[in-house]
Amino acid sequence: MLKRQQLILQTMTTINLKINKEAFDLAVPAAREPKGHIFGQLQDKIDTALQSLATFKLGDVGTNAVNNDLQGSLAKALLAYASVEVFLSEMHNLDVVLTSTGFGVVSTNDLAPASKIRVDALDGELRVKRLCLEDEIRELLFRVQNWYQQGIVVFDTLFCQFKFLRQFAGYQAPISKDWELAMPVILETDRWLRDKISDEFMDEMITQMATNNLSDKNKGVVHQVRRIIGVAVQGNKGVMYEYYRRLMNTLESDLDSFQTYANSKAFETNHFKPYENKRDAGAFHFVG
């Protein structure tokens, strides 16, 4: 923890990215209104949120990547994320009304607020959007050379993206609560798999994923791991064990390609043979 804190304190690069009304309206269409009252109330907080992202998520490497391409995909995703994040934190403190184009926020008292049901629906929609933007930002940072090596962000699992609930756990339209409830199962199943295929091998795949450098062989294993965790989230233990059996067959049938696993204590445990009390053994115990 101390090392991570030191790395964060050393992140001194200031992000040059600033929010503008066009980017804000694009990120939060529900808050779009011509006079810009909403944007004006939130602008400074969004810029503060951007600098916080630079410090705690981007680091110097990621921040420099953004500063070198202020019109790039990463910059646009960060603007959208910060806008959604701040609007979510402030929307219940503002007057929310239903306008001709959607939800809007005004600072006057001459318009009736929208119903709580509609405001709560908007809240849920934006929470999903925030998670999707987290996925996008994460994937874009994976492509930034030396970003992960800073050690600012450490991933605990290969099942680290909200979209995996759709891809591997069978959710048709997951919401933020689904992700929250799934997390304990994700981490528990990850821990179980680490006992079976080793921390070293799991961390090797996470590092390759986060540096956009997955080997062809490991790509298949990563898919299998995510599939196992996905059905565990579904609560389908029978299918989980079948997928686990297939994963082990993949590893055991090609140990030359999976040396990290082959050289691990997990491999030794999986192949443990109990002591056989034979007469030609030096430690033979006579029982009579």
C-alpha positions in Angstrom: 0.0 0.0 0.0 2.8 2.4 0.9 4.5 1.8 -2.5 1.2 2.6 -4.3 0.7 5.8 -2.3 4.3 6.9 -3.1 3.6 6.3 -6.8 0.4 8.4 -6.6 2.2 11.2 -4.9 4.8 11.2 -7.6 2.1 11.7 -10.3 2.7 15.4 -10.8 1.6 15.8 -14.5 -1.4 18.1 -14.9 -4.0 17.0 -17.4 -4.6 19.7 -20.0 -8.1 18.3 -20.8 -10.9 20.7 -20.0 -14.6 20.1 -20.2 -16.7 22.1 -22.6 -20.5 22.4 -23.1 -20.5 20.4 -26.3 -18.7 17.4 -24.7 -20.9 17.7 -21.6 -24.1 17.7 -23.7 -22.9 14.7 -25.6 -22.1 12.8 -22.5 -25.3 13.7 -20.6 -28.0 14.5 -23.2 -30.7 14.6 -20.5 -29.1 17.7 -19.0 -28.8 19.5 -22.4 -30.4 23.0 -22.3 -29.5 26.0 -24.5 -28.5 28.6 -21.9 -26.0 26.3 -20.2 -27.1 26.8 -16.7 -26.5 23.1 -15.8 -23.1 23.1 -17.4 -22.1 26.3 -15.7 -22.9 24.8 -12.3 -20.9 21.6 -12.9 -18.0 22.8 -15.1 -15.5 23.4 -12.3 -16.4 20.1 -10.6 -15.9 18.2 -13.8 -12.5 19.7 -14.4 -11.6 18.7 -10.8 -12.8 15.2 -11.5 -10.6 15.1 -14.6 -7.5 15.9 -12.6 -8.5 13.3 -10.0 -8.7 10.7 -12.8 -5.2 11.8 -14.0 -3.8 11.3 -10.5 -5.4 8.1 -9.5 -6.1 6.3 -12.8 -3.9 7.6 -15.5 -0.6 8.4 -13.8 2.1 10.4 -15.6 2.2 8.0 -18.5 -1.6 8.0 -19.1 -1.9 11.8 -18.6 0.9 12.5 -21.1 -0.9 10.2 -23.6 -4.0 12.3 -23.2 -2.2 15.6 -23.3 -0.6 14.5 -26.6 -3.9 13.8 -28.2 -6.7 16.0 -26.7 -9.1 15.0 -29.5 -8.4 11.3 -29.2 -10.6 8.4 -28.1 -9.1 8.3 -24.6 -9.6 12.1 -24.0 -13.2 11.9 -25.2 -14.0 8.9 -23.0 -12.5 10.7 -20.0 -14.6 13.8 -20.7 -17.7 11.7 -20.9 -16.9 9.7 -17.7 -16.1 12.8 -15.7 -19.4 14.5 -16.9 -21.5 11.5 -16.0 -19.7 11.0 -12.7 -20.3 14.6 -11.6 -23.8 14.8 -12.9 -24.7 11.6 -11.0 -23.3 13.0 -7.8 -25.1 16.3 -8.2 -28.4 15.6 -9.9 -30.4 15.0 -6.7 -29.3 18.3 -5.4 -30.6 20.1 -8.5 -34.1 20.8 -9.8 -34.8 18.1 -12.4 -37.6 18.7 -14.9 -38.9 16.9 -18.0 -38.3 19.0 -21.0 -39.3 18.6 -24.6 -36.1 16.8 -25.4 -35.7 14.8 -22.2 -34.6 15.5 -18.6 -33.2 18.9 -17.8 -32.0 20.7 -14.7 -32.8 24.3 -13.9 -31.9 26.7 -11.1 -35.3 28.4 -11.0 -38.5 27.5 -9.3 -40.9 28.2 -12.2 -40.9 24.6 -13.5 -42.2 21.5 -11.8 -39.7 18.8 -11.0 -39.9 15.5 -12.8 -41.3 12.5 -10.9 -39.0 10.6 -8.6 -39.6 7.5 -10.7 -38.2 9.2 -13.8 -35.3 10.7 -12.0 -34.4 7.3 -10.5 -34.7 5.8 -14.0 -32.2 8.4 -15.3 -29.9 7.7 -12.3 -29.9 4.0 -13.2 -29.3 4.7 -16.9 -26.3 6.9 -16.1 -24.8 4.4 -13.7 -24.8 1.8 -16.5 -23.2 4.4 -18.8 -20.5 5.1 -16.2 -19.6 1.5 -16.0 -19.5 1.2 -19.8 -17.2 4.2 -19.9 -15.0 2.6 -17.3 -14.7 -0.4 -19.6 -13.8 1.8 -22.6 -11.2 3.8 -20.7 -9.6 0.6 -19.3 -9.3 -0.9 -22.8 -7.8 2.3 -24.2 -5.3 2.5 -21.3 -4.3 -1.1 -22.0 -2.9 0.2 -25.3 -0.8 3.0 -23.7 2.8 1.7 -23.5 4.1 1.5 -19.9 0.8 2.6 -18.3 0.2 -0.6 -16.3 3.8 -0.7 -15.2 3.3 2.4 -13.1 1.5 0.3 -10.5 -1.2 2.9 -9.9 -4.1 0.6 -10.9 -3.8 -3.1 -10.1 -6.4 -5.6 -11.3 -7.5 -8.5 -9.0 -9.2 -10.6 -11.7 -9.4 -11.2 -15.5 -13.2 -10.6 -15.1 -12.7 -6.9 -14.6 -15.2 -5.3 -17.0 -19.0 -4.7 -16.7 -19.6 -5.9 -20.2 -18.5 -9.4 -19.2 -21.9 -9.8 -17.4 -23.5 -9.9 -20.9 -20.7 -11.8 -22.6 -20.1 -14.6 -20.1 -22.9 -14.5 -17.4 -26.0 -14.4 -19.5 -27.3 -10.9 -18.5 -29.4 -9.3 -21.3 -29.4 -5.8 -19.8 -27.3 -5.7 -16.7 -27.6 -2.8 -14.3 -25.1 -1.4 -11.8 -26.6 -3.4 -9.0 -26.0 -6.6 -10.9 -22.3 -5.7 -11.1 -22.2 -4.9 -7.4 -23.8 -8.2 -6.4 -21.6 -10.2 -8.8 -18.3 -8.9 -7.4 -18.1 -11.1 -4.4 -18.7 -14.2 -6.5 -16.2 -13.0 -9.1 -13.5 -12.6 -6.5 -14.3 -15.8 -4.7 -14.2 -17.8 -8.0 -11.0 -16.0 -9.0 -9.4 -17.1 -5.7 -10.5 -20.7 -6.3 -9.0 -20.7 -9.7 -5.7 -19.2 -8.4 -5.5 -22.2 -6.0 -5.9 -24.5 -9.0 -3.7 -22.8 -11.7 -1.5 -20.6 -9.5 -1.3 -17.0 -8.6 1.8 -16.6 -10.8 0.0 -17.8 -14.0 -3.1 -15.7 -13.2 -1.0 -12.6 -12.6 0.9 -13.3 -15.8 -2.3 -13.2 -17.8 -3.5 -10.1 -16.0 -0.3 -8.3 -16.8 -0.4 -9.4 -20.5 -4.0 -8.2 -20.7 -3.3 -4.9 -19.1 -0.3 -4.3 -21.4 -2.2 -5.4 -24.5 0.3 -8.2 -25.0 -1.7 -11.5 -24.5 0.0 -14.4 -26.1 -2.1 -16.5 -28.5 -2.2 -19.4 -26.1 -3.1 -17.3 -23.1 -5.9 -15.6 -25.0 -7.7 -18.9 -25.1 -7.1 -19.5 -21.4 -8.3 -16.0 -20.5 -11.6 -16.8 -22.4 -12.0 -20.0 -20.5 -11.3 -18.3 -17.1 -13.9 -15.7 -17.9 -16.4 -18.3 -18.9 -15.9 -20.2 -15.6 -16.4 -17.0 -13.6 -19.4 -16.1 -15.7 -21.3 -19.3 -15.0 -20.3 -19.0 -11.3 -22.0 -15.6 -11.3 -25.0 -17.4 -12.8 -24.9 -19.8 -9.9 -24.5 -22.8 -12.2 -21.9 -24.9 -10.3 -22.3 -27.9 -12.6 -21.4 -26.1 -15.7 -18.6 -24.2 -13.8 -16.9 -27.5 -13.0 -17.3 -28.8 -16.5 -15.7 -25.6 -17.9 -12.9 -26.0 -15.2 -12.3 -29.6 -16.4 -11.9 -28.3 -20.0 -9.5 -25.5 -18.8 -7.3 -28.1 -17.0 -7.3 -30.3 -20.1 -6.1 -27.3 -22.1 -3.2 -26.6 -19.7 -2.2 -30.2 -19.0 -2.2 -31.2 -22.7 0.3 -28.5 -23.6 2.5 -27.8 -20.6 5.4 -26.5 -22.9 3.1 -23.6 -23.7 2.1 -22.9 -20.1 5.4 -23.0 -18.3 4.4 -20.6 -15.6 1.7 -23.1 -14.5 3.9 -26.1 -15.1 6.5 -24.7 -12.7 4.1 -23.7 -10.0 3.2 -25.1 -6.6 -0.4 -25.4 -7.9 0.8 -27.8 -10.6 2.7 -29.9 -7.9 -0.4 -30.0 -5.8 -2.6 -31.1 -8.7 -0.1 -33.9 -9.4 0.6 -34.9 -5.7 1.2 -38.6 -5.2 0.8 -40.0 -1.7 3.8 -41.8 -0.2 3.9 -45.5 -1.1 5.3 -47.8 1.6 7.4 -50.1 -0.5 10.0 -52.7 0.7 12.8 -51.2 -1.5 12.2 -47.7 -0.1 14.8 -46.4 2.3 12.1 -45.3 4.7 10.1 -48.5 4.5 8.0 -49.0 7.6 7.4 -52.7 8.6 3.9 -53.3 9.9 3.3 -56.7 11.3 
